[in-house]
Amino acid sequence: MSEDHIEIKKAVEGVNNAFAEYKTANDERLKQIEAKGAVDPVTEAKLAKVEADMEKMQEVTDKAVLDIKKASRVITDENGQIVDMEAKAAQFSRSVAAALDQKGFKSDGAAMEVYDRAMSEYMRKGMDGMGEIERKALSVGGDPQGGYVVNPDMSGQVVTQVFETSPMRAYASIQAISTNSLEGLFDLNEADAGWVGETGARTETNTPNLGKWSIPVHELFANPRATQKILDDAEINMEAWLASKVADKFARTEAVAFITGNGVEKPRGFLDYADGTTLPGTVEQFDTGVNGAFAAAPNGGDVLIDALYGLKAQYRANATWFMNRGTTKLTRKLKDSDGSYLWSPGIAAGQPASLMGYPIAAFEDMPDPATGSLSLAVGDMRAAYQIVDRIGIRTLRDPFSAKPYVQFYTTKRVGGDVVNFEALKIVAFKA
């Protein structure tokens, strides 16, 4: 056996020993957390040392693999068996990376090696062309209807990009669930009270009542595709490509539903409710007095004052204006009786413009001003609107339905609805 082969064998043995030591130390750490709620400093120091040792062993293993590639990658062990040492070293490398990542330890990107390889193999060849280790890395759970749950790291990328693209998610409340709906309660009325003398009779007062709201989740899908030739030949990051496609599709679709959706197989938007003050179930509207426009100066901005101060103080304190570019163009021209613009640009870098002292959010999916349009809203959106995300994003590779293309059918489940009708007011562009 050559010196290089002996070196890599020692490296592999070192990795095994370091991994066993890490497991023992980490088990001790977990027991301390469970018993005391904290970890002994000696144990933490021991774990840190083991982690450092494992990283050193990783470096030795990687170097040995490179050396083997320059010579022969196949050797004969002490039992006379043919051993692919490069593959064996890579397998232990993946084990080390997984161990380091297990409770928050990072290995400078090495921990994602096996997952990246698994995703690439899945994109190119499907599950049949993958080894057992890659299958385990890619699949974190099964589904009774078929398919595999996407690795949590990939799900995180998609959701993060949706947060950055969809403006509603920056303002509304968001709740992740593991069931098919989210439920809550709201007040229908308040308790009665009255004054009474020292010896006066105490009559029964009315008891406040509670109502229940429920937000179901609906399925949202994207179905990007690529040719098998591209998957076989191109050196591209298939995971990033798929994530960007899915994020764009999901962001544009759900953003519209959160605003104007009718609640049928999709979230219900806050503009879908009728005008009124009866709670719950209606959102109060304020008319501009002119179809498709604001009233003429100097009273054009009066409707904005009415809408803003239609909010109770606690909601007005966190209020934001919501409108698209078309409505913004009209709103920026409004002046008060002194000829001063109601609109104020952001003073500091990164700060939004304001209208009557309250920030403005660009919601491009709000309707343009037209006769009867609901083109402007104001309120505390975090209190008013609830977005519900069903945990998990699924991806199914389909090489058969659209040959020569391979489709990547991706689904998530999301819901949304108004839960506090007092926290939001609408401006209607009508006489």
C-alpha positions, 0 to 999 in steps of 0.5 A, a space after each residue: 500500500 502506498 504512502 498516500 493510501 496509508 495517509 488517507 486511511 489514517 485520515 479516515 480513521 481520524 475522522 471516525 474517532 473525532 466523530 465518535 468523540 463529538 457525539 459523546 460530547 454533544 450528548 452530554 451537552 444535550 443532557 445538561 441543557 435538559 437538566 439545567 437549562 444551561 451548558 457547563 463551560 467545560 463541556 462547551 470548551 470540549 465541544 469547541 476543541 472536538 469541532 476544531 479537530 474535526 475540521 483539521 481532519 477534514 482538511 487532511 482528508 481533502 488533501 489526501 483525496 486530491 493526492 489520490 486523484 493525481 495517482 490511482 484512486 483505487 487501492 486494495 485493502 488489507 483483506 484484498 478487497 478493492 476500495 475506491 478511496 476517493 469515494 470513501 473519503 468523500 463519504 466520510 467528508 459528508 458525514 463530518 459536515 453533517 455532524 458539524 451542522 447537527 446542532 448549529 455547528 458550521 463547516 464553512 460550506 462543507 456541510 452543504 456539499 452532499 445536499 448540493 450534489 443530491 439536488 444536482 443529481 435529482 434535477 438531472 437524473 431523478 431519484 432513480 439515478 441517486 445513491 442512498 446517501 443523496 436520497 436521504 440528504 434530499 428527502 426530509 419526509 414522505 408524502 402519502 400522495 407521492 413526492 418529496 418535501 424539499 430540504 429546509 434550506 431550499 424552502 427557506 430560500 424561496 420564502 425569503 425571496 417572497 418576503 422581499 418581493 411581496 409588499 403585503 408580507 412586509 406589513 401584515 401579520 404572518 403565521 406559519 401553521 402545520 394544519 389546514 387553517 388558522 382560527 382565532 377569536 374577536 370581540 362582538 361587543 363589550 360588557 355593560 356597566 353602571 353606577 350604583 349607590 352603597 345599598 342600591 340593587 345590583 342588576 345583571 349587566 350584559 355579558 360580552 360575546 366572542 366570535 370566531 374567525 377562520 383562515 384556510 390555506 389554499 394551494 399555490 403552484 409554479 411549474 417551471 421547466 428545462 430541457 433534459 439536454 440543459 440539465 445534462 450539459 449545463 454547469 448551472 446552479 439548478 437550485 438557485 434557478 428553481 428558487 428564483 422561478 418559484 419565488 417570482 411566481 408565488 410573489 406575484 400571485 399571492 400579492 394580488 390575492 392578499 389585496 383583491 382575492 375573493 376567497 374562493 380557492 385563494 386568500 381573501 383580499 382586504 378590498 373584497 369586503 363591502 362598505 360599512 361599519 358593522 363589525 365584523 365583515 365590512 370595511 368602512 369606505 370614504 368617498 372622494 366625491 368625484 368619479 375616478 379623482 379627488 375633489 377640486 382644490 382646496 378640498 381635495 384632501 378632505 377625504 384623506 383626513 376623514 379616512 385617517 381620523 376614522 381610525 381609532 387612536 391605537 391604529 392611527 399610531 401605526 397607520 400607513 397609506 397604501 396605493 399604486 403609482 397611478 394613485 400616487 400621481 394624483 395624491 402628490 398634487 393635493 394641497 391644503 388651504 395654504 397651498 402646501 402639498 400634503 405629500 412630503 418626500 422622505 427626509 433621510 435615505 431609505 425613509 419612505 415618503 409621507 402623506 399628512 405625516 404618515 408613511 406611504 407604501 407602494 402597493 402596485 396591485 391596488 387598482 388605478 383610480 377609476 369610477 368607483 375604484 378602491 384605490 387607496 387604503 390607510 390603517 395598521 395592516 399588521 393588526 388588520 390582515 393575517 397571512 397564513 403559511 402552511 409549513 413546507 414546500 414540495 417539489 416534484 420532478 416530472 420528466 414524462 409529461 412534457 418531453 423533451 422538457 423536465 418540469 419541476 412542479 412546486 407547491 405551497 399552501 397559503 391563506 389570508 384574510 382580514 381579522 380586525 376590520 376596525 384597523 383599516 379604512 378605504 378611500 373610494 373614488 366615486 361621487 
